[in-house]
């Protein structure tokens, strides 16, 4: 602990409250999205292109990769903070983050290629049908 603990304690408290607030806002948005999707008969295991290629690619990752990426990207934690949340050494988390990012890029490449393929075939469909 620093020599003068009050500023340090206030910063820690502020960070905890901010992280909690951001997490609550994120959970609320996800809940609303899940509720609206459920009402429309949406299958969460089949992400739609309308959700965007990143969301679709992220949905195809395993739970560990999604958790690793979202702790840093959505919750705003540093890799060291995220490692502490998961109870793993910082260096191991950094390796997990790197590998998860690589897998997300691979999934995103696949997602974008699928979208490009679909748009090419939609563009070349016969306009008037068979004559």
DSSP file (Angstrom, degrees, kcal/mol; ACC not computed):
  #  RESIDUE AA STRUCTURE BP1 BP2  ACC     N-H-->O    O-->H-N    N-H-->O    O-->H-N    TCO  KAPPA ALPHA  PHI   PSI    X-CA   Y-CA   Z-CA
    1    1 A X              0   0    0      0, 0.0     4,-0.1     0, 0.0     0, 0.0   0.000 360.0 360.0 360.0 143.3    0.0    0.0    0.0
    2    2 A X        -     0   0    0      2,-0.1     3,-0.2     3,-0.1     4,-0.0  -0.166 360.0-106.7 -67.3 166.3    1.3    3.5   -0.7
    3    3 A X  S    S+     0   0    0      1,-0.3     2,-0.8     2,-0.1    -1,-0.1   0.903 118.6  41.4 -60.7 -43.0    2.4    5.8    2.0
    4    4 A X  S  > S-     0   0    0      1,-0.1     4,-0.7     2,-0.0     3,-0.3  -0.871  76.0-178.1-105.6  98.0   -0.7    7.9    1.6
    5    5 A X  H  >  +     0   0    0     -2,-0.8     4,-3.2    -3,-0.2     5,-0.3   0.712  62.1  79.1 -76.4 -20.2   -3.5    5.3    1.1
    6    6 A X  H  > S+     0   0    0      1,-0.2     4,-2.7     2,-0.2     5,-0.2   0.928  95.7  43.5 -59.2 -50.5   -6.5    7.6    0.6
    7    7 A X  H  > S+     0   0    0     -3,-0.3     4,-2.3     1,-0.2    -1,-0.2   0.911 116.5  49.3 -60.2 -39.1   -5.9    8.5   -3.1
    8    8 A X  H  X S+     0   0    0     -4,-0.7     4,-2.5     2,-0.2    -2,-0.2   0.936 112.3  47.2 -63.9 -46.1   -5.0    4.9   -3.8
    9    9 A X  H  X S+     0   0    0     -4,-3.2     4,-2.8     1,-0.2    -2,-0.2   0.893 111.6  50.9 -63.2 -40.5   -8.2    3.6   -2.0
   10   10 A X  H  X S+     0   0    0     -4,-2.7     4,-2.7    -5,-0.3    -1,-0.2   0.901 110.4  49.3 -64.1 -40.0  -10.3    6.2   -3.8
   11   11 A X  H  X S+     0   0    0     -4,-2.3     4,-2.6    -5,-0.2    -2,-0.2   0.925 112.3  47.9 -64.7 -43.9   -8.9    5.1   -7.2
   12   12 A X  H  X S+     0   0    0     -4,-2.5     4,-2.5     2,-0.2    -2,-0.2   0.938 113.4  47.7 -61.8 -46.3   -9.5    1.5   -6.4
   13   13 A X  H  X S+     0   0    0     -4,-2.8     4,-2.6     1,-0.2     5,-0.2   0.914 112.3  49.6 -61.1 -42.9  -13.1    2.2   -5.3
   14   14 A X  H  X S+     0   0    0     -4,-2.7     4,-2.7     1,-0.2    -1,-0.2   0.910 111.5  48.6 -63.2 -42.7  -13.7    4.3   -8.4
   15   15 A X  H  X S+     0   0    0     -4,-2.6     4,-2.7     2,-0.2     5,-0.2   0.904 111.8  49.4 -64.1 -40.9  -12.4    1.6  -10.7
   16   16 A X  H  X S+     0   0    0     -4,-2.5     4,-2.4     2,-0.2    -2,-0.2   0.935 113.5  45.4 -64.6 -45.9  -14.5   -1.0   -9.0
   17   17 A X  H  X S+     0   0    0     -4,-2.6     4,-2.7     2,-0.2    -2,-0.2   0.922 114.4  49.1 -63.7 -43.8  -17.7    1.1   -9.2
   18   18 A X  H  X S+     0   0    0     -4,-2.7     4,-2.7     2,-0.2     5,-0.2   0.913 112.3  47.3 -62.5 -43.9  -17.0    2.0  -12.8
   19   19 A X  H  X S+     0   0    0     -4,-2.7     4,-2.4     2,-0.2    -1,-0.2   0.911 112.9  49.4 -64.2 -41.9  -16.3   -1.6  -13.8
   20   20 A X  H  X S+     0   0    0     -4,-2.4     4,-2.3    -5,-0.2    -2,-0.2   0.921 112.2  48.0 -62.5 -44.2  -19.5   -2.7  -12.0
   21   21 A X  H  X S+     0   0    0     -4,-2.7     4,-2.6     2,-0.2     5,-0.2   0.932 112.4  48.0 -63.4 -47.0  -21.5    0.0  -13.8
   22   22 A X  H  X S+     0   0    0     -4,-2.7     4,-2.4     1,-0.2    -1,-0.2   0.907 112.3  50.1 -61.6 -40.8  -20.1   -0.9  -17.2
   23   23 A X  H  X S+     0   0    0     -4,-2.4     4,-2.8    -5,-0.2    -1,-0.2   0.900 110.4  49.7 -63.4 -40.6  -20.8   -4.6  -16.6
   24   24 A X  H  X S+     0   0    0     -4,-2.3     4,-2.5     2,-0.2    -2,-0.2   0.914 111.3  48.6 -64.5 -43.3  -24.4   -3.8  -15.5
   25   25 A X  H  X S+     0   0    0     -4,-2.6     4,-2.3     2,-0.2    -2,-0.2   0.918 113.3  48.0 -62.1 -43.3  -25.0   -1.7  -18.6
   26   26 A X  H  X S+     0   0    0     -4,-2.4     4,-2.6     2,-0.2    -2,-0.2   0.921 111.5  49.2 -64.4 -44.9  -23.6   -4.4  -20.8
   27   27 A X  H  X S+     0   0    0     -4,-2.8     4,-2.7     1,-0.2    -1,-0.2   0.899 110.6  51.5 -61.8 -39.8  -25.6   -7.1  -19.1
   28   28 A X  H  X S+     0   0    0     -4,-2.5     4,-2.7     2,-0.2    -2,-0.2   0.925 110.7  47.6 -63.1 -44.9  -28.8   -5.0  -19.5
   29   29 A X  H  X S+     0   0    0     -4,-2.3     4,-2.5     1,-0.2    -2,-0.2   0.923 113.9  47.4 -61.8 -43.8  -28.1   -4.5  -23.3
   30   30 A X  H  X S+     0   0    0     -4,-2.6     4,-2.8     2,-0.2    -2,-0.2   0.900 111.5  51.2 -64.4 -40.0  -27.5   -8.2  -23.7
   31   31 A X  H  X S+     0   0    0     -4,-2.7     4,-2.7     2,-0.2    -2,-0.2   0.934 111.5  46.9 -62.1 -46.8  -30.6   -9.1  -21.8
   32   32 A X  H  X S+     0   0    0     -4,-2.7     4,-2.5     1,-0.2     5,-0.2   0.906 113.6  48.5 -62.4 -41.0  -32.7   -6.8  -23.9
   33   33 A X  H  X S+     0   0    0     -4,-2.5     4,-2.5    -5,-0.2    -2,-0.2   0.918 112.1  48.8 -65.1 -42.4  -31.2   -8.2  -27.1
   34   34 A X  H  X S+     0   0    0     -4,-2.8     4,-2.6     2,-0.2    -2,-0.2   0.904 111.8  49.6 -64.2 -40.5  -31.8  -11.7  -25.9
   35   35 A X  H  X S+     0   0    0     -4,-2.7     4,-2.1     2,-0.2    -2,-0.2   0.925 113.3  44.8 -65.3 -44.5  -35.4  -11.0  -25.0
   36   36 A X  H  X S+     0   0    0     -4,-2.5     4,-1.2     1,-0.2    -2,-0.2   0.894 115.0  48.9 -67.5 -37.5  -36.1   -9.3  -28.3
   37   37 A X  H  <>S+     0   0    0     -4,-2.5     5,-3.0    -5,-0.2     3,-0.2   0.899 110.0  51.6 -67.3 -39.8  -34.4  -12.1  -30.2
   38   38 A X  H ><5S+     0   0    0     -4,-2.6     3,-1.5     1,-0.2    -2,-0.2   0.904 107.1  53.1 -63.2 -41.2  -36.3  -14.7  -28.2
   39   39 A X  H 3<5S+     0   0    0     -4,-2.1    -1,-0.2     1,-0.3    -2,-0.2   0.796 109.2  49.9 -64.8 -28.1  -39.6  -13.1  -29.1
   40   40 A X  T 3<5S-     0   0    0     -4,-1.2    -1,-0.3    -3,-0.2    -2,-0.2   0.362 120.4-106.9 -92.7   5.5  -38.7  -13.2  -32.8
   41   41 A X  T < 5 +     0   0    0     -3,-1.5    -3,-0.2     1,-0.2     2,-0.2   0.768  58.6 171.2  76.4  26.1  -37.8  -16.9  -32.7
   42   42 A X      < -     0   0    0     -5,-3.0     2,-0.7    -6,-0.1    -1,-0.2  -0.489  29.1-142.2 -72.9 134.8  -34.0  -16.2  -32.9
   43   43 A X    >   -     0   0    0      3,-0.3     3,-2.0    -2,-0.2    -1,-0.1  -0.885   5.4-157.6 -98.3 110.5  -31.7  -19.1  -32.4
   44   44 A X  T 3  S+     0   0    0     -2,-0.7     3,-0.2     1,-0.3    -1,-0.1   0.687  90.2  63.7 -65.4 -16.4  -28.6  -17.8  -30.5
   45   45 A X  T 3  S+     0   0    0      1,-0.2     2,-0.5    -3,-0.0    -1,-0.3   0.629 100.6  56.2 -79.8 -11.1  -26.5  -20.7  -31.8
   46   46 A X  S <  S-     0   0    0     -3,-2.0    -3,-0.3    14,-0.0    -1,-0.2  -0.763  82.0-157.8-118.8  83.5  -26.9  -19.4  -35.3
   47   47 A X        -     0   0    0     -2,-0.5     2,-0.2    -3,-0.2    -3,-0.1  -0.325  14.5-131.0 -63.4 142.5  -25.7  -15.8  -35.4
   48   48 A X    >   -     0   0    0      1,-0.1     3,-1.2    -4,-0.0     4,-0.3  -0.616  12.9-124.3 -92.7 152.6  -27.1  -13.7  -38.2
   49   49 A X  G >  S+     0   0    0      1,-0.3     3,-2.0    -2,-0.2    -1,-0.1   0.814 110.1  69.7 -61.7 -30.0  -25.1  -11.5  -40.5
   50   50 A X  G 3  S+     0   0    0      1,-0.3    -1,-0.3     2,-0.1     3,-0.1   0.792  91.5  59.6 -60.5 -26.4  -27.4   -8.7  -39.4
   51   51 A X  G <  S-     0   0    0     -3,-1.2     4,-0.3     1,-0.2    -1,-0.3   0.652 122.8-104.4 -73.4 -14.6  -25.7   -8.9  -36.0
   52   52 A X    <>  -     0   0    0     -3,-2.0     4,-2.1    -4,-0.3    -1,-0.2   0.011  23.3 -90.3 102.7 150.2  -22.4   -8.2  -37.8
   53   53 A X  H  > S+     0   0    0      1,-0.2     4,-2.5     2,-0.2     5,-0.2   0.818 122.2  55.5 -65.7 -30.9  -19.5  -10.4  -38.8
   54   54 A X  H  > S+     0   0    0      2,-0.2     4,-2.8     1,-0.2    -1,-0.2   0.930 109.1  46.2 -69.1 -43.2  -17.6   -9.8  -35.5
   55   55 A X  H  > S+     0   0    0     -4,-0.3     4,-2.3     2,-0.2    -2,-0.2   0.921 114.5  48.4 -63.5 -43.1  -20.5  -10.9  -33.4
   56   56 A X  H  X S+     0   0    0     -4,-2.1     4,-0.9     2,-0.2    -2,-0.2   0.913 113.6  46.5 -63.8 -42.6  -21.0  -14.0  -35.6
   57   57 A X  H >< S+     0   0    0     -4,-2.5     3,-0.5     1,-0.2     4,-0.5   0.906 112.3  50.6 -66.2 -40.9  -17.3  -14.8  -35.4
   58   58 A X  H >< S+     0   0    0     -4,-2.8     3,-1.2     1,-0.2    -2,-0.2   0.879 105.3  57.0 -63.7 -38.3  -17.2  -14.3  -31.7
   59   59 A X  H 3< S+     0   0    0     -4,-2.3    -1,-0.2     1,-0.3    -2,-0.2   0.767 101.6  57.3 -65.5 -24.9  -20.2  -16.6  -31.2
   60   60 A X  T << S+     0   0    0     -4,-0.9    -1,-0.3    -3,-0.5    -2,-0.2   0.603  89.6  93.4 -82.6 -11.3  -18.4  -19.4  -33.0
   61   61 A X  S <  S-     0   0    0     -3,-1.2     2,-0.1    -4,-0.5    39,-0.0  -0.362  85.9 -99.4 -76.5 160.8  -15.5  -19.3  -30.5
   62   62 A X     >  -     0   0    0      1,-0.1     4,-2.4    -2,-0.1     5,-0.2  -0.338  38.6-101.5 -74.7 166.1  -15.4  -21.6  -27.5
   63   63 A X  H  > S+     0   0    0      1,-0.2     4,-2.7     2,-0.2     5,-0.2   0.856 120.0  53.5 -58.9 -40.1  -16.4  -20.2  -24.1
   64   64 A X  H  > S+     0   0    0      2,-0.2     4,-2.4     1,-0.2    -1,-0.2   0.914 110.9  46.2 -63.9 -42.5  -12.8  -19.7  -22.9
   65   65 A X  H  > S+     0   0    0      2,-0.2     4,-2.5     1,-0.2     5,-0.2   0.924 113.4  49.0 -66.4 -43.6  -11.8  -17.7  -25.9
   66   66 A X  H  X S+     0   0    0     -4,-2.4     4,-2.8     1,-0.2     5,-0.2   0.930 112.8  48.0 -60.7 -45.0  -15.0  -15.5  -25.7
   67   67 A X  H  X S+     0   0    0     -4,-2.7     4,-2.1    -5,-0.2    -2,-0.2   0.918 111.3  50.5 -62.8 -43.5  -14.4  -14.9  -22.0
   68   68 A X  H  X S+     0   0    0     -4,-2.4     4,-1.0    -5,-0.2    -1,-0.2   0.937 115.8  41.3 -59.2 -48.9  -10.8  -14.0  -22.6
   69   69 A X  H  X S+     0   0    0     -4,-2.5     4,-3.2     1,-0.2     5,-0.3   0.897 114.8  49.7 -69.2 -41.5  -11.6  -11.5  -25.4
   70   70 A X  H  X>S+     0   0    0     -4,-2.8     5,-2.5    -5,-0.2     4,-1.3   0.825 102.2  61.1 -73.5 -29.5  -14.7  -10.0  -23.7
   71   71 A X  H  <5S+     0   0    0     -4,-2.1     6,-2.1    -5,-0.2    -1,-0.2   0.900 118.7  30.1 -59.8 -38.0  -12.9   -9.3  -20.4
   72   72 A X  H  <5S+     0   0    0     -4,-1.0     4,-0.5    -3,-0.2    -2,-0.2   0.920 129.4  35.6 -86.1 -49.5  -10.5   -7.1  -22.2
   73   73 A X  H  <5S+     0   0    0     -4,-3.2    -3,-0.2    -5,-0.2    -2,-0.1   0.907 131.3  22.9 -77.8 -42.5  -12.6   -5.7  -25.1
   74   74 A X  T  <5S+     0   0    0     -4,-1.3    -3,-0.2    -5,-0.3    -4,-0.1   0.863 128.2  41.6 -94.9 -40.2  -16.0   -5.3  -23.6
   75   75 A X  S   <S-     0   0    0     -5,-2.5    -3,-0.2     2,-0.1    -4,-0.1   0.633 100.0-131.0 -85.3 -12.4  -15.3   -5.0  -19.8
   76   76 A X        +     0   0    0     -4,-0.5    -4,-0.2    -6,-0.3     2,-0.2   0.712  50.7 152.2  75.8  20.8  -12.3   -2.8  -20.4
   77   77 A X        -     0   0    0     -6,-2.1    -1,-0.2     1,-0.1     2,-0.1  -0.523  46.0-119.9 -82.1 151.6   -9.9   -4.7  -18.2
   78   78 A X     >  -     0   0    0     -2,-0.2     4,-2.9     1,-0.1     5,-0.3  -0.469  33.9-105.2 -76.4 161.8   -6.2   -4.7  -18.7
   79   79 A X  H  > S+     0   0    0      1,-0.2     4,-2.4     2,-0.2     5,-0.2   0.886 123.8  52.1 -56.7 -37.4   -4.7   -8.2  -19.4
   80   80 A X  H  > S+     0   0    0      2,-0.2     4,-1.8     1,-0.2    -1,-0.2   0.908 111.3  46.3 -65.7 -40.6   -3.3   -8.1  -15.8
   81   81 A X  H  > S+     0   0    0      2,-0.2     4,-2.1     1,-0.2    -2,-0.2   0.915 112.7  49.6 -66.6 -42.8   -6.7   -7.3  -14.3
   82   82 A X  H  X S+     0   0    0     -4,-2.9     4,-2.1     1,-0.2    -2,-0.2   0.886 108.3  53.7 -64.0 -38.4   -8.4  -10.0  -16.4
   83   83 A X  H  X>S+     0   0    0     -4,-2.4     5,-2.3    -5,-0.3     4,-1.1   0.905 108.5  49.8 -61.2 -41.2   -5.8  -12.5  -15.4
   84   84 A X  H  <5S+     0   0    0     -4,-1.8    -2,-0.2     2,-0.2    -1,-0.2   0.890 108.1  53.4 -65.4 -38.8   -6.5  -11.7  -11.7
   85   85 A X  H  <5S+     0   0    0     -4,-2.1    -1,-0.2     1,-0.2    -2,-0.2   0.916 115.3  40.1 -60.7 -43.0  -10.3  -12.1  -12.4
   86   86 A X  H  <5S-     0   0    0     -4,-2.1    -1,-0.2    -5,-0.1    -2,-0.2   0.587 109.8-123.8 -83.8 -10.9   -9.7  -15.6  -13.8
   87   87 A X  T  <5 +     0   0    0     -4,-1.1     2,-0.3     1,-0.3    -3,-0.2   0.850  68.1 125.1  71.8  34.0   -7.1  -16.5  -11.2
   88   88 A X  S   <S-     0   0    0     -5,-2.3    -1,-0.3    -6,-0.1    -2,-0.1  -0.873  70.3 -87.7-120.7 156.6   -4.3  -17.3  -13.7
   89   89 A X     >  -     0   0    0     -2,-0.3     4,-2.2     1,-0.1     5,-0.2  -0.313  38.3-119.3 -60.8 147.1   -0.8  -15.9  -14.0
   90   90 A X  H  > S+     0   0    0      1,-0.2     4,-2.4     2,-0.2     5,-0.2   0.882 112.1  51.6 -57.0 -43.6   -0.6  -12.7  -16.1
   91   91 A X  H  > S+     0   0    0      1,-0.2     4,-1.9     2,-0.2    -1,-0.2   0.889 108.7  50.8 -64.9 -38.7    1.7  -14.2  -18.7
   92   92 A X  H  > S+     0   0    0      2,-0.2     4,-2.4     1,-0.2    -1,-0.2   0.910 110.1  50.3 -64.4 -41.2   -0.6  -17.2  -19.2
   93   93 A X  H  X S+     0   0    0     -4,-2.2     4,-3.1     1,-0.2    -2,-0.2   0.917 107.2  53.8 -63.4 -41.6   -3.5  -14.9  -19.7
   94   94 A X  H  X S+     0   0    0     -4,-2.4     4,-2.4     1,-0.2    -1,-0.2   0.889 109.4  48.6 -60.2 -38.1   -1.6  -12.9  -22.3
   95   95 A X  H  X S+     0   0    0     -4,-1.9     4,-2.6     2,-0.2    -1,-0.2   0.923 111.8  49.0 -65.6 -43.8   -0.9  -16.1  -24.2
   96   96 A X  H  X S+     0   0    0     -4,-2.4     4,-2.8     1,-0.2    -2,-0.2   0.912 111.3  50.4 -59.6 -42.9   -4.6  -17.0  -24.0
   97   97 A X  H  X S+     0   0    0     -4,-3.1     4,-2.5     2,-0.2    -2,-0.2   0.918 110.6  48.7 -63.1 -44.5   -5.5  -13.6  -25.3
   98   98 A X  H  X S+     0   0    0     -4,-2.4     4,-2.0     2,-0.2    -2,-0.2   0.935 114.8  44.6 -61.0 -46.8   -3.1  -13.8  -28.2
   99   99 A X  H  X S+     0   0    0     -4,-2.6     4,-2.4     2,-0.2    -2,-0.2   0.899 113.2  50.4 -66.8 -40.4   -4.4  -17.2  -29.2
  100  100 A X  H  X S+     0   0    0     -4,-2.8     4,-2.4    -5,-0.2    -1,-0.2   0.900 109.9  51.3 -64.4 -40.0   -8.0  -16.2  -28.8
  101  101 A X  H  X S+     0   0    0     -4,-2.5     4,-2.4    -5,-0.2    -1,-0.2   0.893 109.6  49.9 -63.0 -40.1   -7.4  -13.1  -30.9
  102  102 A X  H  X S+     0   0    0     -4,-2.0     4,-2.2     2,-0.2    -2,-0.2   0.913 111.5  48.0 -65.1 -42.6   -5.8  -15.3  -33.6
  103  103 A X  H  X S+     0   0    0     -4,-2.4     4,-2.5     2,-0.2    -2,-0.2   0.879 110.5  52.2 -66.0 -36.5   -8.8  -17.7  -33.6
  104  104 A X  H  X S+     0   0    0     -4,-2.4     4,-3.0     2,-0.2    -2,-0.2   0.924 108.5  50.6 -64.6 -43.0  -11.2  -14.7  -33.7
  105  105 A X  H  X S+     0   0    0     -4,-2.4     4,-2.7     2,-0.2    -2,-0.2   0.916 110.7  49.6 -59.8 -42.1   -9.4  -13.3  -36.8
  106  106 A X  H  X S+     0   0    0     -4,-2.2     4,-2.2     2,-0.2    -2,-0.2   0.931 113.2  45.7 -62.2 -45.2   -9.6  -16.8  -38.4
  107  107 A X  H  X S+     0   0    0     -4,-2.5     4,-2.8     2,-0.2    -2,-0.2   0.894 112.5  51.3 -64.0 -39.7  -13.4  -16.9  -37.7
  108  108 A X  H  X S+     0   0    0     -4,-3.0     4,-2.8     2,-0.2     5,-0.2   0.901 108.0  51.8 -65.7 -40.8  -13.8  -13.4  -38.9
  109  109 A X  H  X S+     0   0    0     -4,-2.7     4,-2.3     2,-0.2    -1,-0.2   0.930 112.3  46.5 -59.0 -44.9  -12.0  -14.2  -42.1
  110  110 A X  H  X S+     0   0    0     -4,-2.2     4,-2.5     2,-0.2    -2,-0.2   0.919 112.5  50.4 -62.3 -43.8  -14.4  -17.1  -42.6
  111  111 A X  H  X S+     0   0    0     -4,-2.8     4,-2.3     1,-0.2    -2,-0.2   0.914 111.9  46.6 -62.1 -43.9  -17.4  -15.0  -41.8
  112  112 A X  H  X S+     0   0    0     -4,-2.8     4,-2.5     2,-0.2    -1,-0.2   0.876 111.8  50.9 -67.9 -37.0  -16.4  -12.3  -44.2
  113  113 A X  H  X S+     0   0    0     -4,-2.3     4,-2.7    -5,-0.2    -2,-0.2   0.907 110.5  49.6 -66.1 -40.3  -15.7  -14.8  -47.0
  114  114 A X  H  X S+     0   0    0     -4,-2.5     4,-2.4     2,-0.2    -2,-0.2   0.921 112.5  47.4 -63.0 -42.7  -19.1  -16.4  -46.4
  115  115 A X  H  X S+     0   0    0     -4,-2.3     4,-2.3     2,-0.2    -2,-0.2   0.899 113.0  48.5 -65.3 -40.6  -20.8  -13.0  -46.6
  116  116 A X  H  X S+     0   0    0     -4,-2.5     4,-2.2     2,-0.2    -2,-0.2   0.912 111.5  49.9 -65.6 -42.1  -18.9  -12.1  -49.7
  117  117 A X  H  X S+     0   0    0     -4,-2.7     4,-2.1     1,-0.2    -2,-0.2   0.919 111.7  48.5 -61.4 -44.3  -19.8  -15.5  -51.3
  118  118 A X  H  X S+     0   0    0     -4,-2.4     4,-2.0     1,-0.2    -2,-0.2   0.903 111.5  49.1 -64.2 -41.4  -23.5  -15.0  -50.5
  119  119 A X  H  X S+     0   0    0     -4,-2.3     4,-2.0     1,-0.2    -1,-0.2   0.865 109.6  52.2 -69.0 -34.2  -23.5  -11.4  -51.8
  120  120 A X  H  X S+     0   0    0     -4,-2.2     4,-1.2     1,-0.2    -1,-0.2   0.911 112.0  45.7 -65.9 -40.9  -21.9  -12.5  -55.1
  121  121 A X  H  < S+     0   0    0     -4,-2.1    -2,-0.2     1,-0.2    -1,-0.2   0.824 111.3  52.1 -74.3 -29.4  -24.4  -15.3  -55.6
  122  122 A X  H >< S+     0   0    0     -4,-2.0     3,-0.9     1,-0.2    -1,-0.2   0.880 109.1  51.2 -68.8 -37.8  -27.3  -12.9  -54.8
  123  123 A X  H 3< S+     0   0    0     -4,-2.0    -2,-0.2     1,-0.2    -1,-0.2   0.789 111.0  48.0 -69.7 -27.9  -26.0  -10.4  -57.3
  124  124 A X  T 3< S+     0   0    0     -4,-1.2    -1,-0.2    -5,-0.1    -2,-0.2   0.305  80.6 120.8 -99.4   9.2  -25.8  -13.1  -60.1
  125  125 A X  S <  S-     0   0    0     -3,-0.9     2,-0.1    -4,-0.2    -3,-0.0  -0.473  77.9 -96.6 -70.1 143.7  -29.3  -14.6  -59.6
  126  126 A X        -     0   0    0      1,-0.1    -1,-0.1    -2,-0.1     4,-0.1  -0.410  30.0-149.0 -63.5 134.3  -31.4  -14.3  -62.7
  127  127 A X  S    S+     0   0    0      1,-0.2    -1,-0.1    -2,-0.1    -2,-0.0   0.920  91.3  28.9 -72.6 -46.1  -33.7  -11.3  -62.5
  128  128 A X  S    S-     0   0    0      1,-0.3    -1,-0.2     0, 0.0    -2,-0.1   0.483 103.0-130.1 -98.0  -3.1  -36.7  -12.6  -64.5
  129  129 A X        -     0   0    0      2,-0.0    -1,-0.3     0, 0.0    -2,-0.1  -0.307  58.5 -17.5  80.3-172.7  -36.4  -16.3  -63.8
  130  130 A X              0   0    0      1,-0.1     0, 0.0    -4,-0.1     0, 0.0  -0.367 360.0 360.0 -68.4 145.0  -36.5  -19.0  -66.5
  131  131 A X              0   0    0     -2,-0.1    -1,-0.1     0, 0.0    -2,-0.0   0.431 360.0 360.0 -92.6 360.0  -37.9  -17.9  -69.8
